[in-house]
Amino acid sequence: MLDILVQSQRNKQAAKRFFRKLLKGHQYIPRVIITDKLKSYGAAKRETLPGVEHRQHKRLNNRAENSHQPTWLREKKMRRFKSAKQVQRFLFAFGPIAGHFQPRRHCLTAGEYRPLFQDRLQTWNEATGAKQVA
């Protein structure tokens, strides 16, 4: 999962803009791109990344779709965002904050995870000025 970009249109031009934005900061071109079955992704990929394999399948994209769940939960709580600009503004701030509280748990033992999470929580409390809960 490289990025989430909310756009008002889902056409070929928007898909090309999305691919350019994804590739802008990277020094390499991906070997495979997995997207949902929107036809404009295929058309944009043929022009932007002609040598890259493109996979479109119902379940291949599950990992990316699952990473969107916090966004969907937030959207449900807010009773829908009012505009695409509001969604993008939220995602810009939410991504780094969510990553701060989601260490790669599967790579850590419980003994390593607890102090790491406590340290991150303390950093968050210092940054936000929140009081620690006992």
N, C-alpha and C positions, 0 to 999 in steps of 0.2 A: 504494500500500500504506500504509494508515494505522496498522494495529495488528495484533497477534497476541494473541488472548485464548483461553486454553485453558479449556474448561469440561467438566464431567463429562457434561452432557446437551446434546443438539443439538435442542431443541424450540423452539416458538414463543416461549416466555417467555425462554429463553436467548438467542435471536436478538434479541429486543427489548432485552434488557439490553446485548448487544453493540453494537447501533446507538446506544443512548443513550450508552454509554461513548465510542464513536468521535466523536460529535457534541458532546460536552460542552465541549471546549476550543476549538471553532471558531466563528467569527462568521458563517459562511455555511453554507447547505445545499447539498450536492453536486447537480450536474445529473443525473449518472448513477451508479448503483451496479452494480458487477459482482461477482457471487458465483458459487459453485459451484451445482450444481443441487439443493441441499437445499431441500425444499418449505417448511420453516419460515422460511427467509429471505424468501420471497415473502409469506407470511402476516404476518410481523412488519413488513415494509416497508410493506404496505398500511395498517397502523394507525399506524406511527411516522412515515413519510415518504410521504404519499399522492400528492404532486405530483412525485415523483422517478422518472425512468425506471429500470427494473430490467432488467438484461441477464443472462441465464443461458445460457451457451454453453460448450461443451467447451474451446475454445481462447482465449476472451476473457480468461480469468483466468490465463493463463500467466505474466504478469509477477509477479503476487502469489505464484503457486505457486513460481516460481523463487526468490523472496526467502525462502522457507521452507527452501531446501536446506541452509543451515548448521545449522538446527535438526535436520533429519533426519539429517545426518551426525553431529552430536553425539549424537543419540539412538541411532544405530547403534553408536557407539563405547562408549556407556555400557550397551549391551545393554538398552535401553529405560529410560525414566524409571520410577520407582517409583510416582509419583502425579501427578495434574494440578497439585497445588500445587508440586511440585518442578519441573515443566516451566515453570510461570509464573514462579517465582523465577529460574530460569536465563535465561528470555527477557528478564526485566526488566533483568538485568545485561548480557546478551550484546548486546542491540540497540545501545546507545550505544558499546560497545567495538568492535563490528564496524564501525559507521559511522565510527569514528575511523580505522580502517585501510583504509577503502574510499572514497577521494576520488573524485569524479566524473571518472574517468579519460578518458572520451570528450570532456570539455570542456577538457582540458589537453594541452599539448604535452609531449614527453618531457623537455625542458629545464625545464619548470615542475613536472612531476610528481616528478622525482627529489628536488629540494630540499624540496618539500612533504612527501613521504613520510619523508625523513630527519628532518625537524623533528618530525613526528608520532611517529616511532619514538623519538627522543630524549625527547620529552615522556612517552611511555609508560615508558621506562626510568627516568626520574626519579621518576615517580609510583609505580612498583612496586619501585624499588630494585634493578632488574636490572642486571647488568654488560653493557656493549656488546660485541658480537661483532665482531671485526675483519674 
